[in-house]
Amino acid sequence: MSDPLKNAHVLVTGATGFVGQAVVEKLLSAYPTTRIALLVRPRGALTAQDRVTKMLKKPVFGTWRERVGAETADAEVARRITVIAGDLGDVPALPTDLTHVVHSASTVSFDLPIDEAFAANVGGPVSLYEALEASGADPHVVHVSTCYVAGLRKGMTEERSLEHSVDRVVETTRALRARDSVEAASRRPQVLDKIVAKARAAHRRAGAQAVAQAAEQARKAWVNDQLVAAGRTRATSLGWPDVYTFTKALGERVAEDLWAGGGHRLSIVRPTIIESSLEHPFPGWIDGFKVADPLIAAYGRGMLPEFPGLADTILDVIPVDHVVNAILAAAASPPPQREAQYFQVASGRRNPLRFTTILGLLRGYFQKHPLTDDDGSFVQVPNWTFPNGPAVQRSLRRRQMAVDLADTVVGKLPANDTTREWISGVYKAKRDLGTLRKFTDLYQAYTQTEVVFDDANTRALHEALPEDRRAEHGFDVTAIDWTYYLQEVHVPKVPGLMRTRGPKAPPNTRVKSLPQREDVLAVFDLHGTVAAASLIEHYVWVELAAKGVVPALKGLGGMVASSGTYLQAEWRDRGDFIRSFMRRYAGVDEAELREVIATKVTPSLRARLLVDATERIAQHRAAGHRTVLVSGQIDVFVEPLADMFDVIVAGEMEKDATGGWTGHLATSPLVDEARASWLRRYARDEGMDLAGSYAYGDTYADRPWLEVVGKANVVNPDASLYRFAREKRWPVHSWTTTAEGRFSPILRSFMGVRR
């Protein structure tokens, strides 16, 4: 069989990407005399060579390695591949003997910030072509673009240079400056005040630092959103659907100006929507989520009840092995110098796949192979009616209002298993709605397009292949059977699309085993985590034990009258609540109180210990972990639990000269951020490994110190902590049975106070 790239030296950019990997594999497996140079960016601790070594172990190279043998494959790699460490933003010196370049590097995202999109898809090609010019080499460049550079238009688009008058230099300069102006705007009081107020409302119970962190994250998100909107708006104002296609169009202009215009040979290959391989290296090979895959996965999971699109629109899909074969065929057929040739690798003109056809094939597949939801039930996939865009937007707004209202309501309900199930339902609804909104924004231009891509040049390129090469190196789109490709090849291999998922684990999953270690901590909060009791219940026990029922009831009446003050303090700051409530103990003699607690209150506290908590503490102690109880409660009240823990850290009350409590704390309450600071210092002083340590808390105010350890757990969480735990994928435990055989928080629900 002939070798059209015999003894060629090919530079490949974007080699670690989807198309780049496939190009490198094809060169290795089917072009035995070709040398390959790879421009690869180091990443973190990985050198460029490390990344290539890792890449060559991926499945795409498996078939070739098995065919030739591991030893031969390693020898071929060493002989034929040269790794050049560098980035398209700063291309190093390139070999002087390059004969071909396959430039496939780009950032493939429809919603990139405008500066990032321009830096990658316009600035990158500029750096590459300047470096090629400086090398003195005269390679034939195959610049990989996309058919969708055609922009927002209807009808047939031809294989030729794009017609537009956009000044790429001016647009690039302004795009790269956009971040500075948006960053400055994000720091203006008009913007920052709103961000901080929202962060304070949501996170103040976790402390000032949590509010500051949330505000800064929100500010950065605001900057990103503004830059994404700037890219989308500028693109649509000039006739492109998004910043990706806009910058890819300008990237083509860079290639035409700097390379073909400089007297060199240029081929521009424009694929459509590239998906998994039809045949080579094996049917269904894919690397990561591609353009259509998120839609396919979301549809199969029932997350998209409806979607805007035109039933007769062509969703132009092309297998990656067709694209690679077209790229290498184009590389072997250079145009004259100072000229550019264009190839659109598309299926829509000669083998169209319409949106309604895809829906039918996907619906048939998922009806035959249904997915299951978290409860183990089969997901029923929807049958879209193809509404117009405005109708979907109205529906989205109505659903958003309903979900926001439900989120507000469930967040105010007492925390229990039922409300947490409701919160989970709202969480899923918000997630699904966000997915639908994102897909609607990103993909609507492609699911409602009326453009068709001419592929006359590409067809001629295929037909020019020698007969003995067409089977292995051809790219005839009319030979693709879409039913077979989608239902048998592509959909089963979509990453992360599991045909079945087991039911979710019960919320109270027990730890089967814990690693034996003496350098880790197991840190527990008290109220709501270890004991079904609160500061208020402690007070009730003391009043009843010290005064008797009738006098105690008079004192409790005053406490109930002050409940609004205590609740406001609790929501404002955990420390404020503790300070406010503990003033009720002004004048108490500590020695007498200690006696009352030891003889009369301890049984009540012990009865309220949660069985699962005591078992978990015992497991940690058996594993050699240092168990720590950290509480905002006063030390006198927690002394009865000293035998359960290795270390107990609690608050202290200020005493007067007679030993009586003044009603003021001796030190600031060890809560939220203060507890996190204490934990870091304690671990450092004691030589403990926080990354391997465990922590157990029950309210959003516990978030700061739960984040300090590597193994955070939440127990009977309030609504805010439950939401956060879901996002962080922390284990959620429902510990409800007390030592006396019941769960009775008494006044906690009445007061709305957790501690």
C-alpha positions in Angstrom: 0.0 0.0 0.0 1.3 3.5 -0.9 2.4 5.9 1.8 1.6 9.5 0.8 3.4 10.9 3.8 6.5 8.8 3.4 9.4 10.2 5.5 7.4 13.3 6.4 8.1 15.2 9.6 4.7 16.3 11.0 4.2 18.8 13.9 0.9 18.2 15.7 -0.6 20.8 18.1 -3.4 19.9 20.5 -2.1 16.3 20.6 -3.6 15.6 24.0 -7.0 16.7 22.8 -9.7 14.4 21.2 -8.8 15.0 17.6 -5.1 15.4 18.3 -4.9 11.9 20.0 -6.7 10.3 17.0 -4.3 12.0 14.6 -1.2 10.9 16.5 -2.6 7.3 16.7 -3.3 7.2 13.0 0.2 8.4 12.1 1.8 5.8 14.4 -0.4 2.9 13.2 -0.7 3.6 9.5 2.2 5.9 8.4 5.3 3.9 9.5 8.0 6.3 8.1 6.5 9.5 9.4 8.3 11.3 12.3 6.0 13.2 14.7 6.7 16.3 16.7 4.3 17.2 19.5 3.9 20.7 20.9 2.6 20.0 24.5 2.2 22.3 27.4 3.5 21.2 30.8 0.8 21.0 33.4 1.4 21.3 37.1 4.0 18.8 38.2 3.7 16.9 34.9 6.3 17.8 32.3 5.4 17.8 28.6 7.1 14.4 28.2 5.1 13.0 31.2 1.9 14.1 29.6 2.7 12.4 26.3 3.8 9.2 28.1 0.5 9.2 29.9 -1.4 9.9 26.8 0.2 7.0 24.9 -1.3 4.6 27.5 -4.8 5.7 26.8 -7.3 3.4 25.1 -7.0 5.1 21.7 -3.5 3.6 21.3 -4.5 0.2 22.7 -5.4 -1.5 19.5 -2.1 -0.5 17.8 0.0 -1.5 20.8 -1.6 -4.9 20.9 -1.1 -5.4 17.2 2.6 -4.6 17.2 3.4 -5.6 20.7 4.4 -3.5 23.7 8.1 -3.7 23.1 7.8 -2.7 19.4 5.4 0.1 20.2 7.8 1.6 22.8 10.6 1.4 20.3 8.5 3.1 17.6 7.5 5.9 20.0 11.1 6.5 21.0 12.2 6.5 17.3 9.4 8.6 15.8 8.1 11.0 18.4 9.7 14.2 19.6 8.1 16.2 22.4 8.5 20.0 22.3 7.6 21.6 25.6 5.7 24.8 25.0 2.4 26.6 24.8 0.7 28.3 21.9 0.9 31.5 23.9 4.7 31.3 23.8 5.8 28.9 21.1 9.5 27.8 21.5 11.9 27.3 18.6 10.5 24.7 16.2 12.4 22.1 14.1 13.8 23.4 10.8 12.9 20.3 8.8 9.1 20.2 9.3 7.2 19.1 6.2 3.7 19.2 7.6 1.8 20.8 10.5 -1.6 19.6 11.8 -2.8 22.5 13.9 -5.7 21.0 15.9 -5.2 22.9 19.2 -8.1 25.2 20.3 -10.4 25.8 23.2 -13.7 24.1 22.3 -16.2 25.8 24.5 -19.3 27.8 23.5 -19.3 29.9 26.7 -15.7 31.0 27.4 -14.9 34.4 28.7 -14.1 36.6 25.7 -10.4 37.1 26.6 -9.7 33.4 27.1 -11.4 32.5 23.8 -9.4 35.1 21.9 -6.1 34.2 23.6 -6.6 30.5 22.6 -8.3 30.6 19.2 -6.8 33.8 17.7 -3.7 34.6 19.7 -2.6 30.9 19.6 -2.5 30.7 15.8 -0.6 34.0 15.6 2.1 32.6 17.8 2.3 29.4 15.9 2.6 30.9 12.5 5.2 33.4 13.7 7.2 30.6 15.2 7.0 28.6 11.9 8.1 31.6 9.9 11.1 32.0 12.3 12.1 28.4 12.0 12.8 28.7 8.3 10.8 25.6 7.5 8.1 25.6 4.8 5.6 23.0 5.9 2.2 22.4 4.4 -0.2 23.5 7.3 -3.5 21.8 7.9 -5.4 24.2 10.0 -8.3 22.4 11.7 -11.3 24.7 12.2 -15.1 24.1 12.2 -17.9 24.3 9.7 -19.8 26.6 12.1 -17.5 29.5 11.3 -20.1 30.1 8.7 -22.1 31.9 11.4 -25.8 32.7 11.6 -26.9 32.1 8.1 -29.3 29.9 6.1 -28.8 27.8 3.0 -25.7 26.3 1.5 -22.2 27.4 2.6 -19.4 26.7 0.3 -15.9 25.4 0.9 -14.0 28.7 0.5 -12.7 31.7 2.5 -15.2 33.4 4.8 -16.6 36.6 3.6 -16.5 39.2 6.4 -14.7 42.5 7.2 -14.0 42.0 10.9 -10.6 43.4 11.9 -9.1 40.6 13.8 -6.3 42.7 15.3 -8.7 45.3 16.7 -11.1 42.7 18.1 -8.3 40.7 19.7 -6.8 43.8 21.3 -10.1 44.8 22.8 -11.0 41.3 23.9 -7.8 40.9 25.8 -8.3 44.2 27.6 -11.9 43.3 28.6 -10.9 41.6 31.8 -9.2 44.6 33.3 -12.3 46.8 32.8 -14.7 44.2 34.2 -12.4 43.5 37.2 -12.5 47.2 37.9 -16.3 47.3 37.6 -16.6 44.4 40.0 -14.9 46.4 42.7 -17.2 49.4 42.5 -19.5 49.9 45.5 -22.6 49.6 43.4 -21.7 46.0 42.5 -19.8 44.9 45.5 -22.3 46.1 48.1 -25.0 43.8 46.5 -22.6 40.9 46.4 -21.6 41.3 50.0 -25.2 41.7 51.2 -26.2 38.5 49.5 -23.2 36.6 50.8 -24.0 37.9 54.4 -27.6 36.8 54.2 -26.6 33.3 53.1 -23.4 32.6 55.1 -23.3 34.9 58.2 -24.0 31.9 60.5 -20.7 30.4 59.4 -18.8 33.5 60.3 -17.2 36.6 58.8 -14.6 34.7 56.9 -17.2 32.5 55.3 -19.1 35.6 54.2 -15.9 37.1 52.8 -15.0 34.0 50.9 -18.4 33.6 49.5 -18.4 37.3 48.5 -15.1 37.0 46.7 -16.2 33.8 44.9 -19.4 35.6 43.9 -17.4 38.6 42.7 -15.2 36.3 40.5 -18.2 34.6 39.2 -19.7 37.9 38.3 -16.6 38.8 36.4 -16.6 35.5 34.6 -20.3 35.9 33.7 -19.7 39.4 32.4 -16.9 38.2 30.2 -18.9 35.3 28.9 -21.8 37.6 28.1 -19.4 40.0 26.4 -18.1 37.2 24.2 -21.6 36.0 23.3 -22.9 39.5 22.7 -20.0 40.6 20.5 -20.2 37.3 18.5 -23.9 37.7 17.8 -23.6 41.3 17.0 -21.2 40.3 14.1 -23.2 37.3 12.9 -21.9 34.3 14.9 -23.8 32.3 17.4 -21.1 32.2 20.1 -17.6 33.3 21.0 -16.2 29.9 19.9 -17.3 30.1 16.3 -16.4 33.8 16.2 -12.9 33.3 17.4 -12.4 30.2 15.2 -13.4 32.3 12.2 -10.8 34.9 13.1 -8.3 32.1 13.6 -8.9 31.1 10.0 -8.1 34.6 8.9 -4.9 34.5 10.9 -3.8 31.4 8.9 -4.8 33.0 5.6 -2.9 36.2 6.4 0.2 35.0 8.1 0.8 31.6 6.4 -0.9 31.5 3.0 -0.3 35.2 2.6 3.4 34.7 3.5 3.9 32.4 0.5 3.2 29.1 2.1 0.8 26.2 1.5 -2.4 26.0 3.6 -5.3 23.7 3.9 -8.3 24.5 6.2 -10.3 21.5 7.3 -13.7 22.3 8.8 -15.4 19.4 10.6 -19.0 19.7 11.9 -19.9 18.1 15.2 -17.2 15.5 15.9 -18.3 12.4 17.8 -17.0 8.9 18.5 -15.2 6.8 16.0 -17.2 4.7 13.5 -14.4 2.1 13.0 -10.9 3.2 13.9 -9.2 2.6 16.3 -12.3 0.7 17.4 -16.0 1.5 17.1 -17.2 3.9 19.7 -13.8 5.3 20.8 -14.3 8.7 22.5 -12.4 10.8 24.9 -14.5 12.9 27.2 -17.8 14.6 26.6 -18.2 16.0 23.1 -20.7 18.5 21.8 -23.8 16.4 21.6 -23.1 14.1 24.5 -24.3 16.3 27.4 -27.6 16.6 25.6 -27.8 12.8 25.0 -27.0 12.1 28.7 -29.4 14.7 30.0 -32.2 13.4 27.8 -31.6 9.8 28.9 -31.7 10.8 32.5 -35.0 12.6 32.0 -33.6 16.0 32.8 -34.8 17.7 29.6 -38.6 17.5 29.4 -38.6 19.8 26.4 -36.1 21.5 24.2 -36.2 24.2 21.6 -35.4 23.1 18.1 -36.6 22.7 14.6 -37.8 19.2 13.8 -36.4 19.4 10.3 -33.0 21.0 11.2 -29.9 19.0 10.4 -27.7 18.1 13.4 -24.5 17.6 11.4 -22.5 14.8 13.1 -19.3 13.3 11.8 -17.3 10.4 13.4 -13.8 11.3 14.5 -12.1 8.7 12.3 -13.6 10.4 9.2 -12.2 13.7 10.4 -8.7 12.3 10.9 -8.7 10.6 7.6 -9.7 13.8 5.9 -7.0 15.8 7.7 -4.3 13.4 6.7 -5.6 13.1 3.1 -5.6 16.9 2.9 -2.0 17.0 4.4 -0.9 14.7 1.6 -2.5 16.9 -1.1 -1.0 20.4 -0.7 -2.3 23.4 -2.7 0.1 25.7 -4.6 2.1 28.2 -2.6 0.3 31.4 -1.5 -3.1 29.6 -1.9 -5.4 28.0 0.6 -7.8 25.1 0.0 -10.9 24.3 2.1 -12.5 21.0 3.1 -15.8 20.8 5.0 -16.1 17.4 6.6 -19.8 17.2 7.0 -22.7 14.8 6.6 -25.6 17.1 6.2 -25.7 17.5 2.5 -25.4 13.9 1.4 -26.4 11.9 4.4 -28.6 14.3 6.6 -29.4 13.4 10.2 -32.4 15.5 11.2 -33.2 16.5 14.7 -36.5 14.5 14.7 -34.6 11.4 13.5 -32.1 11.7 16.3 -34.8 12.1 18.8 -36.5 8.9 17.6 -33.3 6.9 17.7 -32.4 8.2 21.2 -35.9 7.5 22.5 -35.8 4.0 21.0 -32.4 3.3 22.6 -33.4 4.5 26.1 -36.7 2.7 26.0 -34.7 -0.5 25.3 -31.9 0.4 27.7 -33.5 2.7 30.3 -31.5 4.4 33.0 -32.5 4.3 36.6 -32.8 7.2 39.0 -31.4 7.5 42.6 -34.3 5.4 43.9 -33.8 2.6 41.4 -36.8 3.5 39.2 -36.6 3.4 35.5 -36.4 6.9 33.9 -39.1 7.6 31.3 -37.6 9.7 28.5 -39.7 12.5 27.1 -41.1 12.9 23.6 -40.2 16.5 22.6 -42.7 18.5 20.7 -40.1 21.0 19.4 -41.6 24.3 20.7 -40.1 27.6 19.6 -37.5 29.4 21.7 -39.8 32.0 23.4 -42.2 29.3 24.6 -39.3 27.4 26.2 -38.0 30.6 27.8 -41.5 31.4 29.3 -41.7 27.9 30.7 -38.2 28.2 32.2 -39.2 31.4 33.9 -42.3 29.9 35.4 -40.4 26.8 36.6 -37.6 29.0 38.1 -40.1 31.0 40.1 -41.7 27.8 41.5 -38.3 26.3 42.4 -37.1 29.5 44.1 -40.3 29.6 46.2 -40.0 26.0 47.2 -36.4 26.5 48.1 -37.2 29.4 50.4 -40.1 27.5 52.1 -38.2 24.3 52.8 -35.2 26.2 54.1 -37.4 27.6 56.9 -38.9 24.3 58.0 -37.5 22.3 61.0 -34.7 20.0 60.0 -35.7 16.3 59.9 -35.6 13.4 57.4 -38.8 14.5 55.7 -37.7 18.1 55.1 -34.3 16.9 53.9 -36.1 14.7 51.3 -37.9 17.8 50.2 -34.6 19.7 50.1 -33.2 16.9 47.9 -36.1 17.2 45.6 -35.7 21.0 45.3 -31.9 20.5 44.8 -32.5 18.1 42.0 -35.1 20.4 40.4 -32.7 23.3 40.5 -30.0 21.2 39.0 -32.2 20.0 36.2 -33.5 23.4 35.6 -30.0 24.8 35.4 -29.0 22.1 33.0 -32.0 22.9 30.8 -31.3 26.6 30.9 -27.6 26.1 30.1 -28.3 23.8 27.2 -31.0 26.0 25.8 -28.6 29.0 25.8 -25.7 27.1 24.3 -27.2 24.7 21.8 -30.3 26.6 20.5 -28.3 28.1 17.6 -27.3 24.5 16.5 -30.7 22.8 17.0 -32.5 25.5 15.1 -29.9 26.1 12.3 -31.0 26.0 8.7 -27.5 26.0 7.2 -26.2 23.1 5.1 -22.5 22.6 4.5 -21.3 21.9 1.0 -18.6 19.1 0.9 -17.7 19.0 -2.8 -14.0 19.4 -2.2 -14.0 16.8 0.6 -15.9 14.3 -1.6 -13.4 14.9 -4.4 -10.5 14.4 -1.9 -12.0 11.1 -0.9 -12.5 9.9 -4.4 -8.9 10.8 -5.3 -7.7 8.2 -2.8 -6.2 5.1 -4.5 -8.6 2.2 -4.3 -6.3 0.3 -2.0 -6.5 3.1 0.6 -10.2 3.9 0.6 -11.3 1.2 3.0 -8.8 2.2 5.7 -8.3 5.9 5.0 -11.5 7.0 3.4 -14.3 9.3 4.7 -17.4 8.7 2.6 -20.2 10.0 4.7 -22.9 8.3 2.6 -21.6 5.0 4.0 -22.7 5.9 7.6 -25.8 4.0 8.8 -27.1 6.5 11.5 -29.3 3.9 13.2 -26.3 1.6 13.7 -23.9 4.4 14.6 -26.1 6.0 17.2 -27.8 3.0 18.8 -25.0 0.4 18.6 -21.8 2.5 18.5 -22.0 6.0 20.0 -24.7 6.2 22.7 -23.5 3.1 24.6 -20.0 4.7 24.8 -21.0 8.2 25.9 -18.9 8.8 29.0 -20.6 8.6 32.4 -23.8 7.3 30.8 -24.4 4.2 33.0 -27.3 2.0 31.9 -28.2 1.2 35.4 -27.5 2.8 38.8 -28.2 1.3 42.1 -30.5 2.9 44.6 -29.0 5.5 46.8 -27.4 4.4 50.0 -29.4 4.8 53.1 -28.7 8.1 54.9 -27.4 6.3 58.1 -24.8 4.1 56.4 -22.4 2.8 59.1 -18.7 2.9 58.8 -17.6 -0.7 58.2 -14.0 -0.2 59.1 -11.7 2.7 60.0 -8.0 2.8 59.3 -5.8 2.2 62.4 -4.0 5.5 63.0 -2.8 7.5 65.9 -2.1 10.7 64.1 -5.7 11.6 63.2 -8.5 13.3 65.1 -12.2 12.5 65.3 -13.9 15.8 66.3 -17.5 15.9 67.4 -19.9 18.8 68.1 -22.2 18.2 71.1 -25.8 19.5 70.7 -27.6 17.8 67.8 -24.6 15.6 66.9 -23.7 13.6 70.0 -26.7 14.5 72.1 -30.3 15.3 71.3 -30.2 18.3 73.7 -29.6 22.0 73.6 -28.4 24.9 75.8 -32.1 25.5 76.5 -32.7 22.0 77.7 -29.7 22.1 79.9 -31.2 25.2 81.5 -34.6 23.5 81.9 -32.9 20.5 83.6 -31.0 22.8 86.0 -34.1 24.8 86.9 -36.1 21.8 87.6 -33.4 20.1 89.6 -32.5 23.2 91.6 -35.8 24.8 92.2 -38.6 22.3 91.8 -41.4 22.3 89.3 -43.4 25.3 90.3 -40.6 27.9 90.8 -38.9 26.5 87.7 -42.0 27.1 85.6 -42.0 30.8 86.6 -38.4 31.1 85.4 -39.2 29.3 82.1 -42.0 31.8 81.5 -39.4 34.6 81.3 -37.3 32.5 79.0 -40.1 32.0 76.6 -40.8 35.7 76.7 -37.2 36.3 75.6 -37.4 33.6 72.8 -37.5 36.2 70.0 -34.3 37.9 71.3 -32.6 34.5 71.5 -33.7 33.5 68.0 -32.5 36.7 66.5 -29.1 36.3 68.2 -28.9 32.7 66.9 -29.5 33.7 63.3 -27.1 36.7 63.7 -24.2 34.9 65.3 -23.8 31.7 67.2 -21.5 33.4 69.8 -24.1 36.2 70.3 -26.7 33.6 71.2 -24.5 31.8 73.7 -23.5 35.1 75.3 -27.2 36.2 75.5 -28.6 33.0 76.9 -25.9 32.4 79.4 -26.7 35.6 81.2 -29.6 33.8 82.7 -27.0 32.1 84.9 -25.9 35.3 86.6 -25.5 34.8 90.3 -25.2 31.0 90.1 -22.7 29.4 92.5 -20.4 27.2 90.4 -19.8 24.6 93.1 -23.5 24.2 93.8 -24.3 24.0 90.0 -21.6 21.4 89.6 -23.2 19.3 92.3 -26.6 19.6 90.8 -25.3 18.6 87.4 -23.4 15.6 88.7 -26.3 14.2 90.7 -29.4 15.3 88.9 -28.7 16.6 85.3 -26.2 14.0 84.2 -28.8 11.2 83.9 -30.9 13.4 81.6 -27.9 14.2 79.4 -26.8 10.6 79.3 -30.3 9.6 78.3 -30.2 12.0 75.4 -27.0 10.7 73.9 -27.5 9.4 70.4 -26.8 5.7 70.0 -25.2 6.0 66.6 -22.9 8.8 67.9 -21.7 6.8 70.9 -21.0 3.8 68.6 -19.1 6.0 66.1 -17.0 7.5 69.0 -16.2 4.0 70.1 -15.2 3.0 66.6 -12.8 5.9 66.3 -11.2 5.1 69.7 -10.9 1.5 68.8 -9.0 2.6 65.6 -6.6 4.6 67.7 -8.0 8.0 66.7 -7.9 10.8 69.2 -11.5 11.7 69.9 -12.3 15.3 70.7 -15.5 17.0 71.9 -15.6 20.7 71.0 -18.6 22.6 72.3 -19.8 26.1 72.8 -21.4 24.8 76.0 -19.8 25.7 79.4 -17.4 23.1 80.7 -19.4 22.3 83.8 -22.2 21.0 81.7 -20.1 18.6 79.6 -17.9 17.2 82.3 -20.3 14.2 82.6 -19.1 13.1 79.2 -15.4 13.1 80.0 -15.1 9.3 79.9 -16.3 9.2 76.3 -13.6 11.4 74.8 -9.8 11.8 74.9 -10.1 15.6 74.9 -13.0 17.9 75.8 -12.9 21.6 74.9 -15.7 23.8 76.2 -16.4 27.4 77.3 -15.9 28.9 80.7 -18.0 31.4 82.7 -16.5 34.5 84.4 -16.7 34.3 88.2 -16.7 37.0 90.9 -14.7 37.0 94.1 -17.2 34.7 95.8 -17.1 32.1 93.0 -20.5 33.0 91.6 -21.1 33.4 87.9 -21.4 37.0 86.6 -23.5 36.0 83.6 -20.6 36.8 81.3 -18.2 34.4 79.5 -14.6 34.2 80.5 -13.5 33.7 76.9 -15.1 34.1 73.5 -17.3 31.1 72.5 -15.4 28.4 70.6 -17.8 28.3 67.6 -17.7 28.5 63.8 -14.4 30.2 62.7 -12.9 30.3 66.2 -13.4 26.5 66.4 -11.7 26.1 63.0 -8.7 28.2 64.2 -8.5 26.2 67.4 -8.5 22.9 65.4 -5.7 24.0 63.0 -3.5 25.0 65.9 -4.2 22.0 68.0 -3.4 19.7 65.1 -0.2 21.5 64.4 0.9 21.5 68.0 0.0 17.8 68.5 1.4 16.7 65.1 -2.0 15.4 63.9 -2.9 14.9 60.2 -6.0 17.1 59.5 -6.3 15.7 55.9 -6.9 12.2 57.4 -9.0 13.4 60.3 -12.8 13.3 60.8 -15.3 15.8 62.0 -19.0 15.7 62.8 -21.4 18.7 63.0 -25.0 19.5 62.5 -25.5 23.2 61.6 -24.3 25.6 58.9 -22.4 27.4 61.6 -20.2 24.2 61.8 -19.1 24.6 58.1 -15.8 26.5 58.8 -14.4 23.8 61.0 -15.9 20.9 59.0 -14.0 22.2 56.0 -10.7 22.0 57.9 -10.6 18.2 57.9 -10.4 15.8 55.1 -13.3 13.6 56.2 -16.2 15.8 57.1 -19.5 14.3 58.1 -22.9 16.0 58.8 -25.4 14.7 61.3 -29.1 15.6 61.4 -28.1 18.8 59.4 -30.2 22.0 59.1 -31.3 23.0 55.6 -28.3 25.2 54.9 -25.7 22.6 55.9 -27.6 19.8 54.1 -27.5 21.8 50.9 -23.8 22.5 51.3 -23.1 18.8 52.2 -24.8 17.7 49.0 -22.6 20.1 47.0 -19.4 18.9 48.7 -20.5 15.2 48.6 -20.0 14.9 52.4 -21.7 11.9 54.1 -25.1 12.8 55.6 -26.1 10.8 58.7 -29.5 10.6 60.4 -28.9 9.7 64.0 -32.2 9.8 65.8 -32.4 7.1 68.5 -31.3 8.2 71.9 -30.0 6.0 74.8 -33.5 6.2 76.3 -34.9 4.9 72.9 -36.4 8.1 71.5 -35.5 11.4 69.8 -37.1 14.3 71.6 -35.6 17.7 71.0 -38.3 19.4 73.2 -37.8 23.1 73.1 -35.4 23.1 70.2 -38.2 23.0 67.6 -40.3 25.4 69.6 -37.4 28.0 69.8 -35.9 27.3 66.4 -32.5 27.1 68.1 -30.2 24.3 67.5 -27.9 24.6 70.5 
